[in-house]
């Protein structure tokens, strides 16, 4: 990770540690960098945060001042920017969003011409320019860029999603929680066009209510809504709609792990699971791996982050991968997590198999999980301490094939995360506390 950009863009509180000057500088650099030998074309989308307009205008000012032409999708989803960037000959795409964060945060996500997250080398150059390590010229006269209202690009993305459905959704009652974010118009348009009886909540964005007691991070709201309205299924998105968490007809949560199981099994049964492999992260539940073992599906485990999932999928040619949080990547159809696409794929499995979501998820037994964070003076010293490692090894041996332990360093805080999955919550607590006790006893805690 760089000085400003993390694994999911340049994120921070608006006008505190992510400012309009930062946005202007990002625009200035990208417009110059991609426009050295030709006219640069950049597509921009944003979520519903009040500050997204401010950052949009700053980026546009920087880009056009460097000679780029800028195409504005307006309020749209991250995966739609990715889709437009890769299908319509753009040099890069920019999404203004802080995803599932509160409204006062925002972010700048950079997307390359293939619809993928921007490479580290280019991001390092952006950061060097922000830090004033070099100067770049201004465009003048007829070289100054222009802006284009490009809602047509968003409409083409909606058409693409609709084209992926294999059957009509007629007579299916579907609940959508749009998190007062990017999906607030797009999701309903897609499901209505496919014939569903669509019931929508949290689709009244006011700039301040994005993710507020809504969406995939507050799934209890959709659970209650599905049960009260006797819906067949529900889908909740996050602020920029690159995640989806589902709710079955009984109001039970179907998270990213269960979605990976349902679609991975569906592909395998139809002879389409390439390499017989699903890509997960190290945080996927132990129960998912047990369920995969039972039906003979192989799996990969990456570091936490959809970026690492996608890298593994590209390198090895895998078809599906994702995270427990609902970032699911279907490499045949997209280069990034796409919440609405994930919902369409779950509908496909339900309609083609004629089974409810609860039935499809039922073979997976999700194991109780306890995760505790320990603030430490030095993450490497605590992680590499022989006594700590022995304590972890002892827990792993005692759990055997009835659970697992994972100890890892936080990527953003001075914290060691200790996670245990076991057959009971009590066992999880006991084993997590036994490792934390050793970390404390050895003097690693702050």
C-alpha positions in Angstrom: 0.0 0.0 0.0 1.2 3.5 -0.8 1.2 6.8 1.2 -2.3 7.8 0.1 -3.8 4.9 -1.8 -4.7 1.6 0.0 -6.0 -1.6 -1.5 -9.3 0.1 -2.4 -8.2 3.6 -3.4 -7.4 6.9 -1.7 -9.9 7.0 1.2 -10.4 9.3 4.1 -12.7 11.9 5.7 -13.8 14.5 3.2 -11.8 17.7 3.5 -9.8 16.3 6.4 -7.3 13.8 5.0 -8.9 13.6 1.5 -9.2 17.1 0.1 -10.4 18.8 -3.0 -6.7 19.6 -3.7 -5.9 15.9 -3.6 -8.7 15.2 -6.2 -7.5 18.1 -8.4 -3.9 16.7 -8.3 -5.1 13.2 -9.1 -6.9 14.6 -12.1 -4.0 16.8 -13.2 -1.7 13.8 -13.2 -4.0 11.3 -15.0 -4.9 13.7 -17.7 -1.3 14.5 -18.4 0.0 10.9 -18.0 -2.5 9.3 -20.4 -2.5 12.2 -22.8 1.1 12.5 -23.7 0.7 11.0 -27.2 -3.1 11.4 -27.8 -6.3 12.9 -26.5 -7.0 11.3 -23.1 -10.5 10.0 -22.3 -11.5 9.4 -18.7 -14.9 8.2 -17.4 -16.1 9.2 -13.9 -18.8 7.8 -11.6 -19.8 8.8 -8.1 -22.0 7.6 -5.2 -24.6 9.6 -3.3 -22.4 11.2 -0.6 -22.8 15.0 -0.5 -19.0 15.4 -0.9 -19.0 13.3 -4.1 -20.1 16.3 -6.2 -17.2 18.4 -4.7 -14.7 15.7 -5.6 -16.2 15.2 -9.0 -15.8 18.8 -9.9 -12.2 18.9 -8.6 -11.2 15.8 -10.6 -12.8 17.3 -13.7 -11.0 20.6 -13.2 -7.6 18.7 -12.9 -8.3 16.4 -15.8 -9.5 19.1 -18.3 -6.6 21.4 -17.2 -4.3 18.7 -18.3 -6.1 18.2 -21.6 -8.3 15.2 -20.9 -11.9 14.8 -22.1 -14.1 13.7 -19.2 -17.2 11.6 -19.5 -19.6 11.8 -16.5 -21.8 8.8 -15.6 -23.1 10.8 -12.5 -24.5 8.6 -9.6 -23.6 5.1 -10.5 -22.0 1.9 -9.2 -18.3 1.0 -9.1 -18.8 -2.0 -11.4 -20.5 0.2 -13.9 -17.5 2.4 -14.2 -15.3 -0.7 -14.6 -17.7 -2.0 -17.3 -17.7 1.3 -19.3 -13.9 1.7 -19.0 -13.2 -1.7 -20.4 -15.8 -1.8 -23.2 -15.8 1.8 -24.5 -12.1 2.6 -25.2 -11.3 4.8 -22.1 -7.8 5.4 -20.9 -9.0 5.0 -17.3 -12.0 5.3 -15.0 -12.5 7.0 -11.7 -15.1 6.1 -9.0 -15.8 8.5 -6.2 -16.9 6.5 -3.2 -15.9 5.2 0.2 -18.0 2.1 -0.3 -19.5 0.9 3.0 -18.0 3.8 5.1 -20.1 6.5 6.7 -21.3 9.5 4.6 -18.5 11.9 5.9 -15.8 9.7 4.4 -15.1 9.5 0.7 -12.6 7.9 -1.7 -11.1 8.0 -5.1 -10.8 4.6 -6.8 -8.7 4.4 -10.0 -9.6 1.8 -12.7 -7.4 1.0 -15.7 -8.6 0.6 -19.3 -9.3 -3.1 -18.7 -11.7 -2.3 -15.9 -9.3 -3.5 -13.2 -7.9 -1.7 -10.2 -5.0 0.6 -11.3 -1.5 -1.0 -11.1 0.8 0.0 -8.3 3.4 1.5 -10.5 1.0 4.1 -11.9 -0.4 4.8 -8.4 3.1 5.5 -7.1 3.5 8.1 -9.9 0.2 9.7 -8.8 1.5 9.9 -5.2 4.8 11.3 -6.3 3.0 14.1 -8.1 0.7 14.8 -5.1 3.9 15.1 -3.1 5.2 17.7 -5.6 8.2 15.6 -6.7 7.8 16.9 -10.2 5.7 19.4 -12.2 3.6 18.9 -15.3 2.4 21.4 -17.9 -1.0 22.9 -18.3 -3.0 22.4 -21.4 -3.7 25.6 -23.3 -6.0 26.9 -26.1 -7.7 24.1 -28.0 -5.8 21.4 -26.0 -7.9 22.1 -22.9 -10.3 19.2 -22.3 -14.1 19.2 -22.2 -16.8 17.4 -20.2 -19.5 15.1 -21.7 -22.7 14.0 -20.0 -22.5 10.3 -20.4 -25.6 8.8 -18.8 -25.8 6.7 -22.0 -22.9 4.7 -20.6 -24.8 3.9 -17.4 -27.8 2.8 -19.5 -25.6 0.5 -21.5 -24.4 -1.1 -18.3 -28.0 -1.6 -17.2 -28.7 -3.3 -20.5 -25.7 -5.5 -20.1 -26.9 -6.7 -16.6 -30.4 -7.4 -18.0 -28.9 -9.4 -20.8 -27.2 -11.8 -18.4 -30.4 -13.1 -16.8 -31.4 -16.6 -18.1 -35.1 -16.5 -17.2 -37.9 -14.0 -16.4 -38.4 -13.1 -12.8 -42.1 -13.0 -13.2 -44.0 -13.9 -10.0 -40.9 -13.8 -7.9 -41.1 -11.3 -4.9 -37.7 -9.7 -4.5 -36.6 -7.3 -1.8 -33.7 -4.8 -2.6 -31.9 -2.8 0.1 -30.0 -0.1 -1.9 -28.2 1.4 1.2 -29.2 4.9 0.0 -26.2 4.6 -2.3 -25.2 3.9 -5.9 -27.7 1.2 -6.6 -30.7 3.3 -5.6 -32.0 3.6 -9.2 -30.1 0.9 -11.1 -31.1 -2.2 -9.1 -34.8 -1.5 -9.3 -34.5 -0.8 -13.1 -32.9 -4.1 -13.7 -35.3 -6.2 -11.6 -38.4 -4.4 -12.9 -37.2 -5.0 -16.5 -36.8 -8.7 -15.7 -40.4 -8.9 -14.5 -39.9 -9.3 -10.7 -42.3 -8.0 -8.1 -39.7 -5.6 -6.7 -39.9 -4.2 -3.2 -37.3 -1.6 -2.5 -36.0 0.0 0.7 -33.3 2.6 1.5 -33.5 4.2 -1.9 -34.0 7.8 -0.9 -30.5 9.2 -0.8 -30.1 12.7 0.7 -26.3 12.9 0.7 -26.0 12.1 4.4 -27.8 8.8 4.8 -25.7 6.4 2.7 -25.1 3.1 4.6 -26.9 4.6 7.6 -28.8 1.6 9.2 -29.1 0.3 5.7 -27.5 -2.0 3.1 -25.2 -5.0 3.4 -23.5 -3.8 6.6 -26.9 -3.6 8.4 -28.4 -6.8 7.0 -30.9 -7.0 9.9 -33.0 -4.4 8.2 -33.5 -6.5 5.1 -34.0 -9.6 7.1 -37.0 -8.0 8.9 -38.4 -6.6 5.6 -38.2 -10.0 3.8 -40.1 -11.8 6.7 -42.7 -9.1 7.2 -43.6 -8.9 3.5 -43.3 -12.7 2.8 -40.7 -12.2 0.0 -39.0 -15.0 -1.9 -35.6 -13.5 -1.5 -33.8 -10.2 -0.7 -30.5 -8.6 -1.8 -28.6 -5.9 0.1 -25.9 -3.7 -1.5 -23.3 -1.4 0.0 -22.7 2.2 -0.8 -21.1 1.7 -4.2 -22.9 -1.6 -5.0 -19.8 -3.8 -5.5 -21.0 -6.0 -2.7 -24.1 -8.1 -2.2 -25.4 -10.0 0.9 -28.6 -12.1 0.3 -31.4 -13.0 2.6 -33.4 -16.2 2.1 -37.2 -16.6 2.3 -37.0 -17.3 6.0 -35.0 -14.2 6.8 -31.7 -16.0 7.2 -28.5 -14.3 6.0 -26.7 -15.8 2.9 -23.3 -14.1 3.0 -20.4 -14.1 0.6 -19.3 -17.6 1.7 -22.7 -19.1 1.1 -23.0 -17.4 -2.3 -19.6 -18.9 -3.3 -20.8 -22.3 -2.3 -24.2 -22.0 -4.1 -22.7 -20.7 -7.4 -19.6 -22.9 -7.2 -21.7 -26.0 -6.8 -24.1 -24.8 -9.6 -21.1 -24.4 -12.0 -19.7 -27.8 -11.0 -23.0 -29.6 -11.5 -23.3 -28.0 -15.0 -19.7 -28.9 -15.9 -18.6 -25.2 -16.0 -16.5 -24.8 -12.9 -13.1 -24.2 -14.5 -10.2 -25.9 -12.7 -12.8 -27.2 -10.3 -11.7 -24.3 -8.0 -13.3 -21.5 -6.1 -11.1 -18.6 -4.8 -11.7 -17.5 -1.2 -9.8 -15.4 1.3 -8.3 -16.6 4.6 -11.3 -15.2 6.4 -13.8 -17.5 4.8 -15.6 -19.7 7.3 -14.3 -23.2 8.1 -17.7 -24.6 7.3 -17.4 -23.4 3.7 -14.3 -25.5 3.2 -15.9 -28.6 4.9 -18.8 -28.2 2.5 -16.5 -27.9 -0.5 -14.6 -31.0 0.6 -17.9 -33.0 0.8 -18.8 -32.2 -2.9 -15.2 -32.4 -4.2 -14.6 -28.7 -5.0 -11.0 -27.4 -4.6 -10.3 -23.9 -3.3 -7.6 -21.3 -3.1 -7.1 -19.0 -0.1 -5.8 -15.4 -0.6 -5.1 -12.5 1.6 -8.1 -10.4 2.6 -9.2 -8.1 -0.2 -11.0 -8.5 -3.4 -7.8 -7.2 -5.2 -6.0 -10.4 -4.1 -8.9 -12.6 -5.1 -9.0 -11.1 -8.6 -5.2 -11.4 -9.0 -5.4 -15.1 -8.1 -8.3 -15.7 -10.5 -6.5 -14.0 -13.4 -3.2 -15.8 -12.8 -4.9 -19.2 -12.6 -7.9 -18.8 -14.9 -10.6 -19.4 -12.2 -14.2 -18.5 -12.8 -15.5 -17.5 -9.4 -14.0 -16.0 -6.2 -14.9 -13.6 -3.4 -15.1 -12.6 0.2 -17.4 -13.3 3.1 -18.3 -9.6 3.0 -20.1 -10.1 -0.3 -17.5 -9.0 -2.8 -18.0 -11.7 -5.4 -16.2 -11.8 -8.8 -17.6 -13.7 -11.8 -14.6 -13.5 -14.1 -16.6 -14.5 -17.2 -18.8 -11.4 -16.8 -16.8 -8.7 -14.8 -13.4 -7.7 -13.6 -14.6 -6.5 -10.2 -17.1 -7.4 -7.5 -20.6 -6.4 -8.7 -23.5 -6.6 -6.2 -26.3 -6.4 -8.8 -24.6 -9.1 -10.9 -24.3 -11.3 -7.8 -28.0 -10.9 -7.2 -28.7 -11.9 -10.9 -26.5 -15.0 -10.5 -28.3 -16.1 -7.3 -31.6 -15.6 -9.1 -30.3 -17.8 -12.0 -29.4 -20.7 -9.6 -32.8 -20.4 -7.9 -34.8 -20.4 -11.1 -32.8 -23.0 -13.0 -32.7 -25.5 -10.1 -36.3 -24.6 -8.9 -35.0 -24.4 -5.4 -35.3 -21.7 -2.7 -32.2 -19.9 -1.5 -32.6 -21.6 1.9 -32.5 -25.0 0.3 -29.5 -24.1 -1.8 -27.5 -22.9 1.2 -28.6 -25.7 3.6 -25.6 -28.1 3.1 -23.2 -25.6 4.6 -22.9 -25.5 8.3 -21.4 -22.2 9.3 -19.1 -22.6 12.3 -19.2 -20.2 15.2 -16.4 -17.6 14.9 -14.7 -15.3 17.5 -12.3 -12.6 16.3 -10.5 -10.4 18.8 -8.0 -7.6 18.1 -4.9 -7.0 20.3 -3.1 -3.7 20.2 0.7 -4.4 20.2 3.9 -2.4 20.1 5.3 -4.3 17.2 3.2 -6.6 15.0 6.2 -8.6 13.6 7.7 -9.2 17.0 4.4 -10.4 18.5 3.6 -12.5 15.4 7.0 -14.2 15.4 7.5 -14.7 19.1 8.2 -18.5 19.6 5.9 -18.8 22.6 3.0 -17.1 20.7 3.6 -19.4 17.7 3.7 -22.5 20.0 0.4 -21.4 21.6 -1.2 -21.1 18.1 0.2 -24.5 17.1 -1.2 -26.0 20.3 -4.7 -24.6 19.5 -4.5 -25.9 15.9 -3.6 -29.4 17.1 -6.4 -29.5 19.7 -8.9 -28.3 17.1 -7.8 -30.9 14.5 -10.4 -31.1 11.7 -13.1 -29.6 13.9 -12.1 -26.0 13.5 -9.2 -23.6 12.8 -7.2 -20.7 14.2 -5.9 -17.7 12.2 -3.5 -15.1 13.6 -2.7 -12.2 11.3 -1.5 -8.6 11.3 -3.8 -5.8 10.5 -2.9 -3.9 7.4 -4.0 -0.6 8.7 -3.6 -0.6 12.6 -1.1 -1.6 15.2 -3.2 -4.7 15.9 -2.8 -8.5 15.8 -6.1 -10.3 14.9 -6.7 -13.6 16.6 -9.6 -15.6 15.1 -10.9 -19.1 15.9 -13.7 -21.1 14.4 -14.9 -24.2 16.3 -17.9 -26.3 17.0 -19.1 -24.0 19.9 -18.8 -20.3 20.7 -17.4 -21.3 24.1 -14.5 -23.2 22.5 -13.8 -20.3 20.2 -13.6 -17.9 23.2 -11.4 -20.2 25.2 -8.9 -20.7 22.4 -8.7 -17.1 21.3 -8.2 -16.0 24.9 -5.4 -18.6 25.4 -3.4 -17.1 22.6 -4.0 -13.5 23.6 -2.9 -14.3 27.2 0.5 -15.4 25.8 0.8 -12.2 23.8 0.1 -10.2 26.9 2.4 -12.2 29.2 5.3 -11.8 26.8 4.9 -8.0 27.0 3.9 -7.3 23.4 0.7 -5.3 24.2 0.7 -1.5 24.2 
